[in-house]
Amino acid sequence: MNKSFLDTARRVIRIEAQALEQLNASLDESFSRAVDLILKAKGRVIVSGMGKSGHIARKIAATLASTGTPAHFVHPAEASHGDLGMMGQGDVVIMLSNSGETPELADVIAHTRRFNIPMIGVASRAESTLLRQSDVALVLPRAEEACGTGVVPTSSTTMTLALGDALAVALMEHRDFTPEHFRTFHPGGKLGAQLSRVADLMHTGDAVPLVTEDTQMSTALKVIGDKGFGVVAVTDRQGMLQGIVTNGDISRHMDRLSTSKARDVMTASPVTIEPEALAEKAVGIMNDRKITCLLVVDPQAPGQVAGLIHIHDCLRVGLG
């Protein structure tokens, strides 16, 4: 029985993978025209579809919106009862329908034609009403549905979803959309944590443990205890970073701490990180070097300590 289930799963995945290969081979200049049409839009991208295509449309709209292309989903049935007002001149519509003949789409199609709203149609039949009415027609190849009966949308929805992803990524690359831009739209959850910058998590000002090279270790130990990070940064009289004193340094010099100054105990030229670096990079450095914190040095003020980031700060937001 289990082998039968696995065979079915592998068959479905194989058929859908083949459908994606067909889609890849079928792409032509229509795809480029669709991207250009979206780039020229002064308003939003309206994505619509009915049934399974509607679910795919919601995901495409969400992907576009989170990657720098303002977009939202309009349900075609609801559009006939007032939601047509959610689209207007300056917008561009992406309409999804495997057959291209879904009756619930008629009012939306008519609205786009009446008010000269550009429409990108996605369907599997070039001769369908949807694609004949579209300004840009994206034709899905006639791929085998993975359900075995040819009735359940499987390969067709997978291709449509992949086509939406392709549009979103093409737009991202054209706009030089960076992880920093992406973070703006994903401030919460695991993804938001992964895109946090060191500057978002680091300790600054009086919270940073600092002493000068000439500071007696008895005083430096008090600073370490008061600040609670287990380290102290060591600077020269001009405030330029010279080293760091860690618990390991203290252990190695235990026999002469009472007579030592910070410069005698510190590790010189400590590893640092910039405020604009991703916090995930800081975690990687700390893990690789088996340390618990990093001093932050701003390239705009070379050599001066701007802050400190501790592994606990990263763990608190879900990194590590």
Secondary structure as the mmCIF struct_conf table of DSSP 4:
data_model
#
loop_
_struct_conf.conf_type_id
_struct_conf.id
_struct_conf.beg_label_comp_id
_struct_conf.beg_label_asym_id
_struct_conf.beg_label_seq_id
_struct_conf.end_label_comp_id
_struct_conf.end_label_asym_id
_struct_conf.end_label_seq_id
HELX_RH_AL_P HELX_RH_AL_P1 ASN A 2 SER A 26
HELX_RH_AL_P HELX_RH_AL_P2 GLU A 29 LYS A 40
BEND BEND1 LYS A 42 GLY A 43
STRN STRN1 VAL A 45 GLY A 49
BEND BEND2 MET A 50 MET A 50
TURN_TY1_P TURN_TY1_P1 GLY A 51 GLY A 51
HELX_RH_AL_P HELX_RH_AL_P3 LYS A 52 SER A 66
TURN_TY1_P TURN_TY1_P2 THR A 67 GLY A 68
STRN STRN2 ALA A 71 PHE A 73
HELX_RH_AL_P HELX_RH_AL_P4 PRO A 76 ALA A 79
TURN_TY1_P TURN_TY1_P3 SER A 80 GLY A 82
HELX_RH_3T_P HELX_RH_3T_P1 ASP A 83 MET A 86
TURN_TY1_P TURN_TY1_P4 GLN A 89 GLY A 90
STRN STRN3 VAL A 92 LEU A 96
BEND BEND3 ASN A 98 GLY A 100
HELX_RH_3T_P HELX_RH_3T_P2 PRO A 103 LEU A 105
HELX_RH_AL_P HELX_RH_AL_P5 ALA A 106 ARG A 114
TURN_TY1_P TURN_TY1_P5 PHE A 115 ASN A 116
STRN STRN4 MET A 119 ALA A 123
BEND BEND4 SER A 124 SER A 124
TURN_TY1_P TURN_TY1_P6 ALA A 126 GLU A 127
BEND BEND5 SER A 128 SER A 128
HELX_RH_AL_P HELX_RH_AL_P6 THR A 129 GLN A 133
BEND BEND6 ASP A 135 ASP A 135
STRN STRN5 VAL A 136 VAL A 139
HELX_LH_PP_P HELX_LH_PP_P1 LEU A 140 PRO A 141
HELX_LH_PP_P HELX_LH_PP_P2 ALA A 143 GLU A 145
TURN_TY1_P TURN_TY1_P7 ALA A 146 CYS A 147
BEND BEND7 GLY A 148 GLY A 150
BEND BEND8 VAL A 152 VAL A 152
BEND BEND9 THR A 154 THR A 154
HELX_RH_AL_P HELX_RH_AL_P7 SER A 155 HIS A 174
TURN_TY1_P TURN_TY1_P8 ARG A 175 ASP A 176
HELX_RH_AL_P HELX_RH_AL_P8 PRO A 179 PHE A 185
BEND BEND10 GLY A 188 GLY A 188
HELX_RH_AL_P HELX_RH_AL_P9 GLY A 189 GLN A 194
TURN_TY1_P TURN_TY1_P9 LEU A 195 LEU A 195
STRN STRN6 ARG A 197 ARG A 197
HELX_RH_AL_P HELX_RH_AL_P10 VAL A 198 LEU A 201
STRN STRN7 HIS A 203 HIS A 203
HELX_RH_3T_P HELX_RH_3T_P3 GLY A 205 ALA A 207
BEND BEND11 VAL A 208 VAL A 208
STRN STRN8 LEU A 210 THR A 212
TURN_TY1_P TURN_TY1_P10 GLU A 213 ASP A 214
STRN STRN9 GLN A 216 GLN A 216
HELX_RH_AL_P HELX_RH_AL_P11 MET A 217 LYS A 227
BEND BEND12 PHE A 229 GLY A 230
STRN STRN10 VAL A 231 THR A 235
TURN_TY1_P TURN_TY1_P11 ARG A 237 GLN A 238
BEND BEND13 GLY A 239 GLY A 239
STRN STRN11 MET A 240 MET A 240
STRN STRN12 LEU A 241 THR A 246
HELX_RH_AL_P HELX_RH_AL_P12 ASN A 247 ARG A 252
TURN_TY1_P TURN_TY1_P12 HIS A 253 HIS A 253
HELX_RH_3T_P HELX_RH_3T_P4 MET A 254 THR A 259
STRN STRN13 LYS A 261 LYS A 261
HELX_RH_AL_P HELX_RH_AL_P13 ALA A 262 VAL A 265
HELX_LH_PP_P HELX_LH_PP_P3 MET A 266 MET A 266
STRN STRN14 THR A 267 ALA A 268
BEND BEND14 SER A 269 SER A 269
STRN STRN15 THR A 272 ILE A 273
TURN_TY1_P TURN_TY1_P13 PRO A 275 GLU A 276
BEND BEND15 ALA A 277 ALA A 277
STRN STRN16 LEU A 278 LEU A 278
HELX_RH_AL_P HELX_RH_AL_P14 ALA A 279 ARG A 289
TURN_TY1_P TURN_TY1_P14 LYS A 290 LYS A 290
BEND BEND16 THR A 292 THR A 292
STRN STRN17 CYS A 293 VAL A 297
TURN_TY1_P TURN_TY1_P15 PRO A 299 GLN A 300
BEND BEND17 ALA A 301 ALA A 301
TURN_TY1_P TURN_TY1_P16 PRO A 302 GLY A 303
STRN STRN18 GLN A 304 GLN A 304
STRN STRN19 VAL A 305 HIS A 310
HELX_RH_AL_P HELX_RH_AL_P15 ILE A 311 ARG A 316
TURN_TY1_P TURN_TY1_P17 VAL A 317 GLY A 318
#
